[in-house]
Amino acid sequence: MSFLEKYQNIISQSINNFIPDGEPSELYEPMKYILHLGGKRLRPVILLMAYNLFREDIEKAIKPALGIEFFHNFSLIHDDIMDQAPLRRNKKTVHVKYNENTAILSGDALFVKSFQMLEDLEPSLFKPCFELFSKTALEVCEGQQYDMNFETRKEISFEEYIHMITGKTAVLCACAIKMGAIIAKTDKENSDNLYEFGKYLGIAFQLMDDYLDVFGNERMVGKKHAGDIYENKKTILFFLALKRGDEKQIEKLNYWFSIKDDSDTKVNEVINIFKELEVDKMCLELVDSYTNLAKEYLNKVKVSSEKKQSFFELIDYLLLRES
Amino acid sequence: MSFLEKYQNIISQSINNFIPDGEPSELYEPMKYILHLGGKRLRPVILLMAYNLFREDIEKAIKPALGIEFFHNFSLIHDDIMDQAPLRRNKKTVHVKYNENTAILSGDALFVKSFQMLEDLEPSLFKPCFELFSKTALEVCEGQQYDMNFETRKEISFEEYIHMITGKTAVLCACAIKMGAIIAKTDKENSDNLYEFGKYLGIAFQLMDDYLDVFGNERMVGKKHAGDIYENKKTILFFLALKRGDEKQIEKLNYWFSIKDDSDTKVNEVINIFKELEVDKMCLELVDSYTNLAKEYLNKVKVSSEKKQSFFELIDYLLLRES
């Protein structure tokens, strides 16, 4: 998928050029470490793609795109502490490689750096971009808190789950896309429609992630097959199953999600219940319906279909993936 | 000291009006908790005082002043986790009252809120204020990392210690004062001189804090007498003593600062060495010389002596205190 690679290359190159650096090295090394772990760089890529819907001269949008990527990595550093996650992209997480204090503090510093990446924008662009970014950052914190709350709550409604992933994942996609549009100086209607597009794309993407963790191709990189089940992570599959299961199935599910068990038995039992209740199919239907919502908003954007083609290709790439 | 109280009342009232609030409550409660612990509110107060050097209509400067106070409290939440501090102003620290994850995350959210408090400023003021604030925030992170590094390093020079407290304490005072000046739209020369004034005031204040912890009046609120010695916290007194002590004294100091001992013996032994080496006197001389530097810069500010009187009174209040 060459257009995606083109953007990814721009981002990788720019990360090298603008990587946070300074003294004391104990503060900056962890930032460099996580930013060099790689990843698909989707969030900065969609910012550049949104900018390119309206303008060609991409230069101006690059540092803000990196700001989004820095912010995403800051949130990964702190989330990994909270989740006590040992691995990130098959490498040690920051708090494991260094220590927890360093992870808290270099996360904070990377957070500052992410906002600083907007500082080259002219004042009239800087302010709306900052306001969008800070509002989003707060929603991401709220989403993460909901996610932590859900660990100890028994019943979570479908709406509550969608609200949580909207904060934790979708709003940052929406923010990235809208910021690209703002920097390209398109009108409010276009940038608002692109925000909604990004939000529904983000929700669909996260639901697909939940699905693929359990039902995806096992050749995945950086994640264990059904890792969410091993780790008792309650995803949309779990909540759909709770809603549809009979008493016995619910009891079984609650049992398996309350114990630590690294054997295959647990995963197989849980997957069987998921399949009996057809939550795999339901999840894919949800992905479809959020994707359609996303497309509706993309269609509303007043720019040629030709220009929008790359976003339609991106949707297929993200949502027809097998891992 | 009635003028100080006047400003403190404005800040307390405004904190009540603009206290962060929202859902989920687990995220917002800890922010409210720490912001209601009180304190002298010096940082927002000096922002308002700096604004009042040039203009009377204080309204515009209040939310940015709260932003500085929010940021200060965010840094306290995260620092207290890193230092494993049980108490803050005689009350439980956030990570003890709630838990560490909540403290990390509500700290992050309060950090966002602190920057958002600038958002009412017009774009041409917003950008320079944000740039000053973000640069300061990064320096505060750097200062905290140096502080953590010093815990395990044997020799720290006087210059390194001053550099550390400049980051950890002084630049936020400098930032607060300069921001007040920027919002009042004075010229660059004035706001730069006020920055230097705030920085040296902050250094003098921190050195006085180090002094008072050990040699201050014991009727202090919220702190244990010589708490720094009990907690093996290496302050300017320790580093001055290391520089001036003979082999035997240095050995003793290093011994006492390497063990946990809650008896009076440790504190008395350490205080004796400090007194033998006259580091208490040296510390007060340092406070004096940084205070004089601060006054020099304050004198340079092009505004009537009458207007500056409140700052001179503040200096006396902060640096002639006994606790």
Interface residues (C-beta under 8 A of the other chain):
Chain A: G22 E23 P24 E26 L27 H78 I81 M82 N101 T102 I104 L105 S106 D108 A109 F111 V112 K113 F115 Q116 E119 P123 S124 F126 K127 F130 E131 S134 K135 A137 L138 C141 E142 Q144 Q145 Y146 M148 N149
Chain B: G22 E23 P24 E26 L27 H78 I81 M82 N101 T102 I104 L105 S106 D108 A109 F111 V112 K113 F115 Q116 E119 P123 S124 F126 K127 F130 E131 S134 K135 A137 L138 C141 E142 Q144 Q145 Y146 M148 N149
